[in-house]
Amino acid sequence: MSVSSETARHLDTLESEGIHVIRETAAQFERPVLMFSGGKDSLTMTHLARKAFYPEPIPFPLLHVDTGHNFPETLRFRDDLMERIGANLIVRTVQESIDKGRVKEEQGPNASRNKLQIVTLLDALDELDVDSALGGARRDEEKARAKERFFSHRDRFGQWDPKKQRPELWNQYNGRRNPGEHFRVFPLSNWTELDVWQYIEREGLEIPSLYLAHKRDVVERDGSLLAKSDYISLREGEHYAEKMVRFRTIGDMTCTGAIESTATTIPEIIEEVATANHSERGGRTDDQRSEAAMEDRKRKGYF
């Protein structure tokens, strides 16, 4: 699918902005990491980082917080990509946090490790002495993420206060911090879901197969289609059914819902996204636990 000259200029502008933010991060901080989940946004951010420092390799490591309940397809894609681009990947797991007694496994039919990864993430940032963590969050995803700046300050407990955001005038970013504090940096802040997919198509990036429509056994729960896995217990009256689905976001299998779709190519995804009347994270059951579920998690250290 060819894009119009206006769309091409728009993508060029977003790319330049993202590369600028990544270079500013490398310039202002001593120990950055790039958060990598295997999803389309962290994939796009990794591609921008490679462009930012080409022909040299990415000068900082990538960090993946693995809940232990990730889709196998995501982990295979992650490992293949890291080998192909020669990136330095650091993995920390929620299971390690559970084994150390740092967090307690949730129980019940809605149990999820998604919230538990906050502790794993903060422990990893402390262990690695990270002063800035690049994330792929976008302002169009969710109302709490819309409050973030490009350089988003976290206190020495890893917590975020949306009322104490620093002003960002033009492209000037303030990375000054006190000992023990760090920043979350969001190079894709001004991108939309459609922008990401149009950019992925233009750049010819490989994507996890989960994003393409495929047949999968799913259970409908509270308006979401959850994939069959060893991590989900069926409630009374629930049953799995095979449907043609794909995923708009990729995360923990216990809370990441699929959508019914026939889009098996990136151009078809772009067409589907352009006409969608439901939000990208509408199928995420972790966002539905309360009206302010995402903001509550972000305040405590979630990305």
N, C-alpha and C positions, 0 to 999 in steps of 0.2 A: 504494500500500500504506500503510494507516494504521498508526501505531505506538501501542503501549500508553502509558498515562500514565506508567508506570514508565520505559519507554524514553525518552520525551520529557523526563522530569526528568533522566535520566542524560545525555542529549545536551546539555541546558541547562547541567549542571554542567561537562561537558568544554569546552563553548564558553566559559563564563565563565573557566575556568582558562586556556585558550589565549589569550584576549584579555588577561587579566591578565599573562601572561608576555610577550606582545608589547609591552604598554604599559610594563612594567618594563624591557624592552630599550631602548625609546626614551628612557626616563627616565635610565637608568644609563650609556648609551653615546652617543658623539658621532657615530659614523659606521657605523651598522648597514647591512647589506644583507639582503635576503630571497632565499634560493636558490630558483630556479624552474626546474623541469625539464619542466613541462607535464603531470606525472603527477597522480594524484588527491590525493596528500598535499600537494604544493606548491600545488595548486589550492585545497584546503581552507584551507591556511595563508594564502593570499592573500585569501580571502574573510574570514577572521577579522581580518586586518590592516585590510581596508576597514571592517569593522564597528567595530574598535577606535578608529578616528580619524574616523569619519563625523560630520559631512558634509564634513570636510576630506579631501583625497586622502592616500594612504599617504605618510608623510613621509620615506621612504627608498627608494632604488632596489631593483629586483629584478635578480639576477645569474644568468645562465644560462651554464654551461660546456658548450659544444657540442662533442661528440667528432668531429663531421663524419660520424658514422655513425648519426645519429638517424633515427627513422621520419619520413618526410615528413609524415604526418598529425599528428605531435606538433608539428612546427615551424609548420605552418599554424594549428593550434589556438592555439599560443603567440602568434603574431603577431596573430591575430584578437582574442584576449582582451586583449592589451595595448592595442590600438587602442580596444576597447570601454570599458575601464575607465580609460584615460588614465594608465597606470602608466609610470614611467621604467624601461625595461629596458636593462641592459648585457649584452652578449654577448661572451664570450671563447672562443676556439676552440683545440682541441688542434692543429689544423693550423698555427696560428701558432706554437705551441711547437715543433712539428717543424721548421718553416721556420727558426726561430731556433737550432736545434741544442740546444734545452733538453731534448728527449726524442727517443728513437729508436723508429721504428715497429717493432712486433713483426712477425715473419715466421712463415709456416707456416699450416696449416689451422685452428688455434685462435687465430690472431692477433686481438687486440682492442685498442682504444684506451681501454678502460674504466679501466685502471690509470694510463694516461698522463695522465688528466685531473687527477690529484693535483697535478702540477707546474703545470698551467694554472691550477688553482684557487688554489694558494698564491701564484703570481705575481700573479694578479688581486687577491687580498686585500692583497698588499703594494703593488701599484701604486695601488690605491684607498685605501690607508691605513685599511682596515676594522678596527674594533675588536670587532665582533660580527657573526656570520653566522647568521641564522635558517634552520633546516633542518627538513624535514618527517619526519625519521626517528622511528619509534615503537619502544617497547621490545618490543612483541610480534613485531616483524619477524624478529629475529635475535639470537642470544645475545650478540654483542658490543655491539649497540645497547641491550641490556637493562642494560648497565653505565653508560650515560650518565646524567648529571644534566640538569636543565632548563638550567642554565648550566654548560657543560662547558668547562673551561679548556684552552687550547692554548699551548704554550711559544713562544718567539720563532722557532722553526723550523717552527711549525705542527703540531707533533707532540702526541700525546695519550698520557697515562699513566693507564690505568684504576685503578692503585693509589693515585693521588694525587688522587682526586676530593674536592671540598669537600663538607662536610655541608650538607644543605638541610633546615632545620627549618620545618615548616608551609609557608608560602608566602614565605619569606625567601630571597632569592637574592643570592649574593655575586659581584659583578662586578668586584671590584678586580683590577687587573692591572699588570704592570710594562711599561715601554716595549718595543714589539715583539711583545708577546703579544696574543692575542685569545681570544674565546670563541665557541663554537658553542652556539646556543640552540635548544631543541627544544620548541616549544609543544604538539606533539601526542604527547608522551612517553607519556601514559597512555591514548591512544586505541588501539583495535584496528582491524583491517581492516574488521570488520563495523560498528563505530562510524562509520568514515569514510563507508562507503556509505550507512548510514542517515541520516547528516547531509547528504550530498550530495542524497539524495532529498528530505529535508525542506526544504532550502533551495532546491531547484529549480535546482541548478548544472548548467551544461553541462559535458560531459566529452569527451575525445578519443574518436573512433570506435573506436580500438584496443581499448577496454575492452569493447565489445559484440561478440558472436559474429558472425563473418563468414567467408566462404570465402577461403582464402589458401593459396598454395603454401608448404609447409614441409618441412624435412628433419629426421628424427629422429636426434639425436646425443647419446649418453651420457645418455639418458633425457629430453632436452629437445627441444622442437619449435622449431627456429629458422626464422624467416621467410626466404624467398628474397630475396636482395639481391645487389648488386654487391660486397659486402664479405665474402662468405662463399665459400670455395672448397670444393667437394665432395671428400670423401675417396673412395678407391676403394671401389666397391660402394654408395655413397650415391646417392640420387636424391630429387628433389622429388615430393611428392604433394599434391593439393588436399584440404584438410580444413576442417571448420567449427571455428574456433578463436577465442579471445579472449586478451587479455593481462591478467594480474593486476598486473604491474608494468610500467613503461615506462622503457626505458633505451637503451643502445647496441644496435643490431640484431645485433651479433656475439655477444652473450651473454645477451640477454633472450628467454627461452623462452615460447612460448604454451601454452595448455592447450586440449584439445578441449572444446567447450561449445556449448550451444544457447541461452545466455542473451543475448537481444537487447534487453532492457530493464533498467533499474536494479532494479526489484522482483525480476526473475529473477536478477540478479547477487546481490542480498541473500540470496535463498533458496539459491543455490549456495554462497555463502561460508559461510552458517550451517551447512551440512552437509558442508563440505569436510574431508577427512582428510589433506590435504597442505598444507605450509606455503606461505605466499604467495610466498616467494622460492625455492621448490623447483625452479623452472625456470631459475634464474639460473646459468649455467655459470661466471660469475666467482666465485661463492661456493663452487664445487666444486673449485677448484684445490688447496685444502688444507683440513684440518679447521679451521684458524683463519684462513682467507683473508680474511674481512671484518675481523677484529680486526687482522691484519697491515696491511691497507690503511688502516684508521682510525688506527693508531699513526703512520703516515707522513703523514696529513693528509686522507685520504678522508672524505667525509661519511657 
